[in-house]
Amino acid sequence: MDRIFHKRVGVRDFVVVAVFAIVGLWALMHRNVQSGLVGLAMMMLAALTVERAVHTIYTLTSDGRLLIDCGRFARRREVSLTDIRSVYRVEGRLLLRSYVAVECVSGSVIAVQPGNEEGFVKELRRRMESARQSSVQDAALD
């Protein structure tokens, strides 16, 4: 069974959207082409930020994959659970929020911000363990 976790949306996301929108409206109030283009760009950034904040979904599939979908305008990332080396929670400092770091065997680190961090880490570790056990059993049968 697939398990879905949504992105944690915080105050900082709302502030970023508000700043983009205010700067965009301010630029659109001026009556020249350059300000109009800046205003249009800021409004598009505000829409993109809302899209990513609202539609980011982390899916743990039953066939042993982690799917990271960051909205309609971003490419979906797929990570096999057997390719994950470790999962740990990183505490935020100052303006940074806490997040979950997913470290892959290749050395890359993926930062995710699920709404239920503890549940996400627990479920991901449980599924990683069962994926490793099934791959060991498959190797033993060969």
DSSP file with accessible surface (Angstrom, degrees, kcal/mol):
  #  RESIDUE AA STRUCTURE BP1 BP2  ACC     N-H-->O    O-->H-N    N-H-->O    O-->H-N    TCO  KAPPA ALPHA  PHI   PSI    X-CA   Y-CA   Z-CA
    1    1 A M              0   0  175      0, 0.0     2,-0.2     0, 0.0    59,-0.0   0.000 360.0 360.0 360.0 136.1    0.0    0.0    0.0
    2    2 A D        -     0   0   84     59,-0.1     2,-0.5    60,-0.0    59,-0.2  -0.508 360.0-152.9 -77.2 145.7    1.3    3.4   -0.9
    3    3 A R  E     -A   60   0A  88     57,-2.5    57,-3.0    -2,-0.2     2,-0.4  -0.985   8.7-158.0-122.5 127.6    1.8    6.0    1.9
    4    4 A I  E     -A   59   0A  92     -2,-0.5     2,-0.4    55,-0.2    55,-0.2  -0.892   8.7-174.0-112.0 134.1    1.6    9.7    1.0
    5    5 A F  E     -A   58   0A  11     53,-3.0    53,-3.4    -2,-0.4     2,-0.2  -0.987  15.3-143.5-123.4 136.1    3.1   12.6    3.0
    6    6 A H  E     -A   57   0A 114     -2,-0.4   109,-2.5    51,-0.2   110,-0.3  -0.642  28.7 -95.5 -96.4 156.9    2.5   16.2    2.2
    7    7 A K  B     -D  114   0B  37     49,-1.8     2,-0.6   107,-0.2    -1,-0.1  -0.391  37.5-113.7 -69.9 144.1    5.0   19.0    2.5
    8    8 A R        -     0   0   57    105,-3.2     2,-0.5    -2,-0.1    -1,-0.1  -0.691  29.8-155.2 -79.7 120.9    5.0   21.1    5.7
    9    9 A V        +     0   0   59     -2,-0.6     2,-0.2    45,-0.1    -3,-0.0  -0.876  20.1 178.5-101.1 126.4    3.9   24.6    4.8
   10   10 A G     >  -     0   0   16     -2,-0.5     4,-1.4     1,-0.0     3,-0.4  -0.554  45.7 -87.7-120.4-174.9    5.1   27.3    7.2
   11   11 A V  H  > S+     0   0  114      1,-0.2     4,-2.5     2,-0.2     5,-0.2   0.864 120.6  61.8 -62.6 -37.5    5.1   31.0    7.8
   12   12 A R  H  > S+     0   0   96      1,-0.2     4,-2.4     2,-0.2    -1,-0.2   0.884 100.8  53.4 -60.4 -37.5    8.2   31.5    5.7
   13   13 A D  H  > S+     0   0   23     -3,-0.4     4,-2.1     1,-0.2    -1,-0.2   0.922 110.0  47.5 -62.5 -43.1    6.4   30.1    2.6
   14   14 A F  H  X S+     0   0  141     -4,-1.4     4,-2.4     1,-0.2    -2,-0.2   0.891 111.3  51.2 -65.2 -38.6    3.6   32.6    3.2
   15   15 A V  H  X S+     0   0   78     -4,-2.5     4,-2.7     2,-0.2    -2,-0.2   0.918 109.0  50.4 -65.3 -42.6    6.1   35.5    3.6
   16   16 A V  H  X S+     0   0   52     -4,-2.4     4,-2.5     2,-0.2     5,-0.2   0.933 112.1  47.1 -62.4 -44.5    7.9   34.6    0.4
   17   17 A V  H  X S+     0   0   35     -4,-2.1     4,-2.6     1,-0.2    -1,-0.2   0.929 112.5  50.0 -63.0 -42.8    4.7   34.6   -1.5
   18   18 A A  H  X S+     0   0   45     -4,-2.4     4,-2.8     2,-0.2     5,-0.2   0.914 110.7  49.3 -63.7 -41.3    3.6   37.9    0.0
   19   19 A V  H  X S+     0   0   77     -4,-2.7     4,-2.7     2,-0.2     5,-0.3   0.941 112.3  47.4 -64.8 -46.0    6.9   39.5   -0.8
   20   20 A F  H  X S+     0   0   50     -4,-2.5     4,-2.3    -5,-0.2    -1,-0.2   0.922 114.8  47.1 -59.9 -43.8    6.8   38.4   -4.4
   21   21 A A  H  X S+     0   0   28     -4,-2.6     4,-2.8    -5,-0.2     5,-0.2   0.918 113.2  47.3 -66.5 -43.0    3.2   39.5   -4.8
   22   22 A I  H  X S+     0   0  114     -4,-2.8     4,-2.7     2,-0.2     5,-0.2   0.937 114.2  46.4 -65.5 -44.7    3.8   42.9   -3.2
   23   23 A V  H  X S+     0   0   57     -4,-2.7     4,-2.5    -5,-0.2    -1,-0.2   0.913 113.4  50.8 -63.7 -40.0    6.9   43.6   -5.3
   24   24 A G  H  X S+     0   0    0     -4,-2.3     4,-2.2    -5,-0.3    -2,-0.2   0.928 112.0  45.4 -63.4 -45.0    5.1   42.4   -8.4
   25   25 A L  H  X S+     0   0   98     -4,-2.8     4,-1.2     2,-0.2    -2,-0.2   0.910 112.4  51.7 -65.2 -39.9    2.1   44.7   -7.7
   26   26 A W  H  X S+     0   0  155     -4,-2.7     4,-0.6    -5,-0.2     3,-0.4   0.921 111.5  47.1 -62.5 -42.3    4.4   47.6   -6.9
   27   27 A A  H >< S+     0   0    3     -4,-2.5     3,-0.8     1,-0.2    -1,-0.2   0.875 108.7  54.7 -68.5 -35.0    6.3   47.1  -10.2
   28   28 A L  H 3< S+     0   0   83     -4,-2.2    -1,-0.2     1,-0.2    -2,-0.2   0.736  96.4  67.0 -71.5 -19.6    3.0   46.8  -12.2
   29   29 A M  H 3< S+     0   0  137     -4,-1.2    -1,-0.2    -3,-0.4     2,-0.2   0.771  86.1  82.5 -72.1 -24.1    1.9   50.2  -10.9
   30   30 A H  S << S-     0   0   81     -3,-0.8     2,-0.7    -4,-0.6     0, 0.0  -0.541  82.7-131.9 -79.1 149.3    4.6   52.0  -12.8
   31   31 A R        +     0   0  246     -2,-0.2     2,-0.3     4,-0.1    -1,-0.1  -0.418  67.1  93.2-107.5  60.2    3.8   52.6  -16.4
   32   32 A N  S  > S-     0   0   81     -2,-0.7     4,-1.8     1,-0.1     5,-0.1  -0.955  77.4-113.8-141.5 165.3    6.9   51.4  -18.3
   33   33 A V  H  > S+     0   0  106     -2,-0.3     4,-2.5     1,-0.2     5,-0.2   0.906 110.8  53.4 -67.4 -42.8    7.8   48.2  -20.0
   34   34 A Q  H  > S+     0   0  132      1,-0.2     4,-2.3     2,-0.2    -1,-0.2   0.932 111.4  45.2 -62.0 -45.4   10.7   47.3  -17.7
   35   35 A S  H  > S+     0   0   27      1,-0.2     4,-2.8     2,-0.2    -1,-0.2   0.882 111.1  54.8 -65.5 -35.9    8.6   47.6  -14.6
   36   36 A G  H  X S+     0   0   24     -4,-1.8     4,-2.5     2,-0.2    -2,-0.2   0.911 108.9  47.3 -63.0 -40.7    5.8   45.6  -16.3
   37   37 A L  H  X S+     0   0  112     -4,-2.5     4,-2.5     2,-0.2    -2,-0.2   0.908 112.7  48.9 -67.8 -39.9    8.2   42.8  -17.1
   38   38 A V  H  X S+     0   0   75     -4,-2.3     4,-2.5    -5,-0.2    -2,-0.2   0.926 112.3  49.1 -63.6 -43.9    9.6   42.8  -13.5
   39   39 A G  H  X S+     0   0    0     -4,-2.8     4,-2.3     2,-0.2    -2,-0.2   0.917 111.3  49.0 -61.8 -42.3    6.0   42.8  -12.1
   40   40 A L  H  X S+     0   0   99     -4,-2.5     4,-2.2     1,-0.2    -2,-0.2   0.922 111.3  49.9 -64.0 -42.0    5.0   39.9  -14.4
   41   41 A A  H  X S+     0   0   46     -4,-2.5     4,-2.4     1,-0.2    -2,-0.2   0.907 110.5  49.8 -63.6 -41.5    8.1   37.9  -13.4
   42   42 A M  H  X S+     0   0   43     -4,-2.5     4,-2.3     2,-0.2    -1,-0.2   0.901 110.1  50.3 -65.1 -39.9    7.4   38.5   -9.7
   43   43 A M  H  X S+     0   0   58     -4,-2.3     4,-2.3     2,-0.2    -1,-0.2   0.898 110.3  50.3 -65.7 -37.7    3.8   37.4  -10.1
   44   44 A M  H  X S+     0   0  126     -4,-2.2     4,-2.5     2,-0.2    -2,-0.2   0.903 110.1  50.2 -67.0 -38.4    5.0   34.2  -11.9
   45   45 A L  H  X S+     0   0   68     -4,-2.4     4,-2.5     2,-0.2    -2,-0.2   0.890 109.4  51.5 -65.1 -38.1    7.4   33.5   -9.1
   46   46 A A  H  X S+     0   0    9     -4,-2.3     4,-2.3     2,-0.2    -2,-0.2   0.931 111.4  47.1 -63.1 -44.0    4.6   34.0   -6.5
   47   47 A A  H  X S+     0   0   62     -4,-2.3     4,-2.5     1,-0.2    -2,-0.2   0.910 112.5  49.6 -64.4 -40.7    2.4   31.5   -8.4
   48   48 A L  H  X S+     0   0   61     -4,-2.5     4,-2.5     2,-0.2    -1,-0.2   0.903 110.0  51.2 -64.8 -39.2    5.3   29.0   -8.7
   49   49 A T  H  X S+     0   0   30     -4,-2.5     4,-2.2     2,-0.2    -2,-0.2   0.914 111.1  47.4 -65.5 -42.1    6.0   29.3   -5.0
   50   50 A V  H  X S+     0   0   66     -4,-2.3     4,-2.6     2,-0.2     5,-0.3   0.929 111.0  52.7 -63.5 -43.3    2.4   28.6   -4.1
   51   51 A E  H  X S+     0   0   14     -4,-2.5     4,-2.4     1,-0.2    -2,-0.2   0.929 112.3  44.0 -58.9 -45.9    2.3   25.7   -6.5
   52   52 A R  H  X S+     0   0  116     -4,-2.5     4,-0.6     1,-0.2    -1,-0.2   0.879 114.6  49.1 -68.8 -37.6    5.4   24.1   -4.9
   53   53 A A  H  < S+     0   0   10     -4,-2.2     3,-0.2    -5,-0.2    -2,-0.2   0.906 119.7  36.0 -69.4 -38.3    4.2   24.7   -1.4
   54   54 A V  H  < S+     0   0   89     -4,-2.6    -2,-0.2    -5,-0.2    -3,-0.2   0.879 122.1  40.2 -85.0 -37.0    0.7   23.3   -1.9
   55   55 A H  H  < S+     0   0   75     -4,-2.4    16,-0.7    -5,-0.3     2,-0.5   0.231  76.2 121.1-105.2  15.4    1.4   20.4   -4.3
   56   56 A T  E  <  + B   0  70A   6     -4,-0.6   -49,-1.8    14,-0.3     2,-0.4  -0.697  38.7 177.5 -80.7 125.4    4.6   18.9   -3.0
   57   57 A I  E     -AB   6  69A  44     12,-2.8    12,-2.8    -2,-0.5     2,-0.5  -0.989  23.4-155.3-133.3 136.4    4.0   15.2   -2.1
   58   58 A Y  E     -AB   5  68A  11    -53,-3.4   -53,-3.0    -2,-0.4     2,-0.5  -0.963  19.3-169.2-110.8 119.6    6.3   12.5   -0.9
   59   59 A T  E     -AB   4  67A  22      8,-2.8     8,-3.0    -2,-0.5     2,-0.7  -0.942  16.4-160.0-117.3 126.2    5.0    9.0   -1.7
   60   60 A L  E     -AB   3  66A   0    -57,-3.0   -57,-2.5    -2,-0.5     6,-0.2  -0.923  26.2-152.0 -98.7 112.5    6.4    5.7   -0.4
   61   61 A T    >   -     0   0    5      4,-2.5     3,-1.2    -2,-0.7     4,-0.3  -0.432  22.0-121.4 -88.8 162.2    5.2    3.1   -2.9
   62   62 A S  T 3  S+     0   0   85      1,-0.3    -1,-0.1     2,-0.1   -60,-0.0   0.692 109.5  62.9 -74.6 -17.6    4.5   -0.6   -2.2
   63   63 A D  T 3  S-     0   0  101      2,-0.1    -1,-0.3     1,-0.0   -61,-0.0   0.247 124.9 -93.2 -94.0  16.1    7.1   -1.6   -4.8
   64   64 A G  S <  S+     0   0   17     -3,-1.2    17,-2.4     1,-0.3    18,-0.4   0.890  81.5 122.4  85.2  42.6   10.0    0.0   -2.9
   65   65 A R  E     - C   0  80A  73     -4,-0.3    -4,-2.5    15,-0.2     2,-0.6  -0.956  51.6-141.1-133.1 152.8   10.4    3.5   -4.2
   66   66 A L  E     -BC  60  79A   0     13,-3.3    13,-2.3    -2,-0.3     2,-0.5  -0.971  21.8-163.6-109.3 117.3   10.3    7.0   -2.8
   67   67 A L  E     -BC  59  78A  13     -8,-3.0    -8,-2.8    -2,-0.6     2,-0.6  -0.912   4.6-165.9-104.5 127.8    8.6    9.5   -5.2
   68   68 A I  E     -BC  58  77A   7      9,-2.9     9,-2.5    -2,-0.5     2,-0.6  -0.944   7.6-177.4-115.7 109.1    9.1   13.2   -4.7
   69   69 A D  E     -B   57   0A  43    -12,-2.8   -12,-2.8    -2,-0.6     7,-0.1  -0.937   8.6-174.5-111.8 112.6    6.6   15.2   -6.7
   70   70 A C  E     -B   56   0A  33     -2,-0.6     3,-0.3     1,-0.3   -14,-0.3  -0.150  55.2 -77.3-101.2  37.0    7.1   19.0   -6.3
   71   71 A G    >   -     0   0    6    -16,-0.7     3,-0.9     1,-0.2    -1,-0.3  -0.384  64.6 -54.2 100.8-177.3    4.1   20.2   -8.3
   72   72 A R  T 3  S+     0   0  178      1,-0.2    -1,-0.2    -2,-0.1   -20,-0.0   0.724 128.1  52.8 -74.4 -22.9    3.1   20.4  -11.9
   73   73 A F  T 3  S+     0   0  146     -3,-0.3     2,-0.3   -25,-0.1    -1,-0.2   0.354 100.2  69.6 -99.3   7.2    6.1   22.5  -13.0
   74   74 A A  S <  S-     0   0   24     -3,-0.9     2,-0.2   -22,-0.0    -3,-0.1  -0.904  84.6-107.3-124.4 153.1    8.9   20.3  -11.6
   75   75 A R        -     0   0  224     -2,-0.3    -5,-0.3     1,-0.1     2,-0.2  -0.549  37.1-113.1 -78.0 140.6   10.1   16.9  -12.6
   76   76 A R        -     0   0  128     -2,-0.2     2,-0.4    -7,-0.1    -7,-0.2  -0.525  27.2-144.4 -74.0 136.4    9.2   13.9  -10.3
   77   77 A R  E     -C   68   0A 122     -9,-2.5    -9,-2.9    -2,-0.2     2,-0.4  -0.881  11.4-163.3-104.2 136.2   12.2   12.3   -8.6
   78   78 A E  E     -C   67   0A 113     -2,-0.4     2,-0.4   -11,-0.2   -11,-0.2  -0.975   8.0-179.6-120.7 131.2   12.3    8.6   -8.0
   79   79 A V  E     -C   66   0A  15    -13,-2.3   -13,-3.3    -2,-0.4     2,-0.2  -0.996  24.9-131.5-130.4 126.7   14.6    7.0   -5.5
   80   80 A S  E >   -C   65   0A  40     -2,-0.4     3,-1.4   -15,-0.2   -15,-0.2  -0.537  17.3-131.3 -73.0 140.4   14.7    3.2   -4.9
   81   81 A L  G >  S+     0   0    2    -17,-2.4     3,-0.9     1,-0.3    -1,-0.1   0.790 108.1  59.5 -65.9 -24.1   14.6    2.4   -1.2
   82   82 A T  G 3  S+     0   0   59    -18,-0.4    -1,-0.3     1,-0.2   -17,-0.1   0.682  99.6  58.3 -75.4 -17.2   17.6    0.0   -1.7
   83   83 A D  G <  S+     0   0   86     -3,-1.4    22,-2.8    21,-0.1     2,-0.5   0.411  84.8  98.5 -88.9   0.1   19.6    3.0   -2.9
   84   84 A I  E <   -E  104   0C   0     -3,-0.9    20,-0.3    20,-0.2     3,-0.1  -0.799  49.0-175.0 -93.8 125.8   19.1    5.0    0.3
   85   85 A R  E     -     0   0C 124     18,-2.8     2,-0.3    -2,-0.5    19,-0.2   0.906  64.5 -13.2 -83.5 -49.1   22.0    4.7    2.8
   86   86 A S  E     -E  103   0C  36     17,-1.6    17,-2.7     2,-0.0     2,-0.4  -0.989  49.0-149.5-153.8 160.6   20.5    6.6    5.7
   87   87 A V  E     +E  102   0C   6     -2,-0.3     2,-0.3    15,-0.2    15,-0.2  -1.000  27.4 160.6-133.4 128.0   17.7    8.9    6.8
   88   88 A Y  E     -E  101   0C  90     13,-2.1    13,-3.2    -2,-0.4     2,-0.4  -0.992  36.9-115.3-149.4 155.7   18.0   11.4    9.6
   89   89 A R  E     -E  100   0C 106     -2,-0.3     2,-0.5    11,-0.2    11,-0.2  -0.757  23.8-154.5 -93.4 134.5   16.4   14.5   10.9
   90   90 A V  E     -E   99   0C  34      9,-3.3     9,-2.0    -2,-0.4     2,-0.2  -0.944  14.3-133.6-112.4 124.1   18.3   17.8   10.8
   91   91 A E        -     0   0  112     -2,-0.5     2,-0.2     7,-0.2     6,-0.1  -0.539  22.2-122.8 -75.8 141.8   17.3   20.5   13.3
   92   92 A G        -     0   0   29     -2,-0.2     2,-0.4     2,-0.1     6,-0.2  -0.493  21.0-157.3 -84.1 152.0   16.9   24.0   11.9
   93   93 A R    >   -     0   0  194     -2,-0.2     3,-2.6     4,-0.2     2,-0.3  -0.983  57.5 -28.1-129.2 145.0   18.9   27.0   13.2
   94   94 A L  T 3  S-     0   0  181     -2,-0.4    -2,-0.1     1,-0.3     0, 0.0  -0.347 136.2  -5.3  53.2-111.5   18.0   30.7   13.0
   95   95 A L  T 3  S+     0   0  151     -2,-0.3     2,-0.3     2,-0.1    -1,-0.3   0.518 113.7  98.8 -91.1  -5.6   15.8   31.1    9.9
   96   96 A L    <   -     0   0  116     -3,-2.6     2,-0.2    -5,-0.1     3,-0.1  -0.624  64.9-140.3 -85.2 141.2   16.2   27.5    8.7
   97   97 A R        -     0   0   48     -2,-0.3    -4,-0.2    -5,-0.2    -2,-0.1  -0.608  28.9 -95.8 -92.0 158.9   13.5   25.0    9.4
   98   98 A S        +     0   0   19     -2,-0.2     2,-0.3    -6,-0.2    -7,-0.2  -0.364  49.5 175.8 -69.2 153.5   14.1   21.4   10.4
   99   99 A Y  E     -E   90   0C  73     -9,-2.0    -9,-3.3    14,-0.1     2,-0.5  -0.939  33.1-106.1-150.7 170.5   14.1   18.8    7.6
  100  100 A V  E     -EF  89 112C   0     12,-3.0    12,-2.6    -2,-0.3     2,-0.5  -0.922  29.2-149.5-106.0 124.7   14.6   15.2    6.9
  101  101 A A  E     -EF  88 111C   1    -13,-3.2   -13,-2.1    -2,-0.5     2,-0.7  -0.848   5.7-162.8 -97.3 126.1   17.8   14.3    5.0
  102  102 A V  E     -EF  87 110C   0      8,-2.9     8,-2.7    -2,-0.5     2,-0.5  -0.939  10.2-158.8-108.6 108.5   17.7   11.3    2.8
  103  103 A E  E     -EF  86 109C  44    -17,-2.7   -18,-2.8    -2,-0.7   -17,-1.6  -0.796   7.6-152.7 -95.0 124.0   21.3   10.2    2.0
  104  104 A C  E >   -E   84   0C   9      4,-2.9     3,-1.4    -2,-0.5   -20,-0.2  -0.469  27.0-112.8 -92.1 164.3   21.7    8.0   -1.1
  105  105 A V  T 3  S+     0   0   82    -22,-2.8   -21,-0.1     1,-0.3    -1,-0.1   0.845 115.8  63.2 -63.5 -31.7   24.4    5.5   -1.8
  106  106 A S  T 3  S-     0   0  104    -23,-0.3    -1,-0.3     1,-0.1     3,-0.1   0.600 120.7-107.2 -70.4 -10.7   25.7    7.7   -4.6
  107  107 A G  S <  S+     0   0   45     -3,-1.4     2,-0.1     1,-0.4    -2,-0.1   0.277  78.1 128.9 102.4 -11.2   26.5   10.4   -2.0
  108  108 A S        -     0   0   52     -5,-0.1    -4,-2.9     1,-0.0     2,-0.4  -0.470  46.8-146.6 -77.6 151.8   23.8   12.8   -2.9
  109  109 A V  E     -F  103   0C  77     -6,-0.2     2,-0.5    -2,-0.1    -6,-0.2  -0.980   5.4-158.3-122.1 129.8   21.5   14.1   -0.1
  110  110 A I  E     -F  102   0C   7     -8,-2.7    -8,-2.9    -2,-0.4     2,-0.5  -0.929   8.6-149.6-109.1 125.9   17.8   14.9   -0.7
  111  111 A A  E     +F  101   0C  66     -2,-0.5     2,-0.3   -10,-0.2   -10,-0.2  -0.850  19.8 177.9 -97.5 124.4   16.2   17.3    1.8
  112  112 A V  E     -F  100   0C   1    -12,-2.6   -12,-3.0    -2,-0.5   -44,-0.0  -0.928  20.3-157.9-124.1 151.7   12.5   16.7    2.3
  113  113 A Q        +     0   0   32     -2,-0.3  -105,-3.2   -14,-0.2     2,-0.1  -0.615  19.7 178.3-128.5  72.0   10.0   18.5    4.6
  114  114 A P  B     -D    7   0B   0      0, 0.0     3,-0.3     0, 0.0  -107,-0.2  -0.392  36.6-123.8 -72.7 154.8    7.1   16.3    5.4
  115  115 A G  S    S+     0   0   49   -109,-2.5     2,-0.8     1,-0.3  -108,-0.1   0.881 109.3  42.7 -64.4 -38.3    4.4   17.5    7.7
  116  116 A N  S  > S+     0   0   84   -110,-0.3     4,-2.4     1,-0.2    -1,-0.3  -0.773  71.6 172.7-109.8  84.3    4.8   14.5    9.9
  117  117 A E  H  > S+     0   0   12     -2,-0.8     4,-2.7    -3,-0.3     5,-0.2   0.918  76.1  48.7 -62.4 -46.1    8.6   14.1   10.2
  118  118 A E  H  > S+     0   0  155      1,-0.2     4,-2.4     2,-0.2    -1,-0.2   0.919 113.8  46.5 -62.2 -44.3    8.6   11.4   12.8
  119  119 A G  H  > S+     0   0   16      2,-0.2     4,-2.6     1,-0.2     5,-0.2   0.890 112.6  51.0 -64.7 -38.7    6.0    9.3   11.0
  120  120 A F  H  X S+     0   0    0     -4,-2.4     4,-2.7     2,-0.2     5,-0.2   0.941 112.5  44.9 -63.8 -48.2    7.9    9.8    7.7
  121  121 A V  H  X S+     0   0   16     -4,-2.7     4,-2.6     2,-0.2     5,-0.2   0.930 114.9  48.5 -63.4 -43.9   11.2    8.7    9.1
  122  122 A K  H  X S+     0   0  159     -4,-2.4     4,-2.2    -5,-0.2    -2,-0.2   0.942 115.1  43.9 -62.8 -45.7    9.7    5.7   10.9
  123  123 A E  H  X S+     0   0   22     -4,-2.6     4,-2.6     2,-0.2     5,-0.2   0.908 113.8  50.4 -67.8 -40.5    7.8    4.5    7.8
  124  124 A L  H  X S+     0   0    0     -4,-2.7     4,-2.5    -5,-0.2    -2,-0.2   0.930 111.8  47.3 -65.0 -42.8   10.8    5.1    5.5
  125  125 A R  H  X S+     0   0  131     -4,-2.6     4,-2.3    -5,-0.2    -1,-0.2   0.906 112.0  51.0 -64.8 -39.5   13.1    3.1    7.8
  126  126 A R  H  X S+     0   0  136     -4,-2.2     4,-2.1    -5,-0.2    -2,-0.2   0.944 113.5  44.1 -63.6 -44.4   10.6    0.3    8.1
  127  127 A R  H  X S+     0   0   26     -4,-2.6     4,-2.3     2,-0.2    -2,-0.2   0.845 110.9  54.7 -70.6 -33.3   10.2    0.1    4.3
  128  128 A M  H  X S+     0   0    9     -4,-2.5     4,-2.4    -5,-0.2    -1,-0.2   0.924 109.1  48.7 -63.1 -43.3   14.0    0.3    3.7
  129  129 A E  H  X S+     0   0   99     -4,-2.3     4,-2.3     1,-0.2    -2,-0.2   0.921 112.6  46.6 -63.4 -44.0   14.5   -2.6    6.1
  130  130 A S  H  X S+     0   0   57     -4,-2.1     4,-2.2     1,-0.2    -1,-0.2   0.875 111.8  52.0 -68.9 -33.4   11.8   -4.7    4.4
  131  131 A A  H  X S+     0   0   13     -4,-2.3     4,-2.1     2,-0.2    -2,-0.2   0.905 110.8  47.9 -67.5 -39.5   13.2   -3.8    0.9
  132  132 A R  H  X S+     0   0   85     -4,-2.4     4,-2.1     2,-0.2    -2,-0.2   0.898 111.5  50.3 -66.9 -40.4   16.7   -4.9    2.0
  133  133 A Q  H  X S+     0   0  101     -4,-2.3     4,-2.3     2,-0.2    -2,-0.2   0.917 111.3  48.0 -64.5 -41.1   15.4   -8.2    3.4
  134  134 A S  H  X S+     0   0   53     -4,-2.2     4,-2.3     1,-0.2    -2,-0.2   0.881 111.1  50.6 -69.1 -34.2   13.5   -9.0    0.2
  135  135 A S  H  X S+     0   0   51     -4,-2.1     4,-2.1     2,-0.2    -1,-0.2   0.877 110.6  49.8 -70.8 -33.7   16.6   -8.2   -1.9
  136  136 A V  H  X S+     0   0   99     -4,-2.1     4,-2.1     2,-0.2    -2,-0.2   0.917 111.6  48.7 -67.7 -40.5   18.7  -10.5    0.3
  137  137 A Q  H  X S+     0   0  125     -4,-2.3     4,-1.6     2,-0.2    -2,-0.2   0.900 111.0  50.1 -65.5 -39.0   16.2  -13.2   -0.1
  138  138 A D  H  X S+     0   0   92     -4,-2.3     4,-1.1     1,-0.2    -1,-0.2   0.897 110.7  49.7 -65.9 -37.1   16.1  -12.7   -3.8
  139  139 A A  H  < S+     0   0   67     -4,-2.1    -1,-0.2     1,-0.2    -2,-0.2   0.860 108.8  53.0 -67.5 -36.3   19.9  -12.9   -4.0
  140  140 A A  H  < S+     0   0   82     -4,-2.1    -1,-0.2     1,-0.2    -2,-0.2   0.835 106.2  53.4 -69.2 -31.6   19.8  -16.1   -1.9
  141  141 A L  H  <        0   0  144     -4,-1.6    -1,-0.2    -5,-0.2    -2,-0.2   0.769 360.0 360.0 -74.0 -24.2   17.4  -17.7   -4.3
  142  142 A D     <        0   0  171     -4,-1.1    -3,-0.1    -3,-0.1    -4,-0.0   0.198 360.0 360.0 -76.0 360.0   19.6  -17.0   -7.3
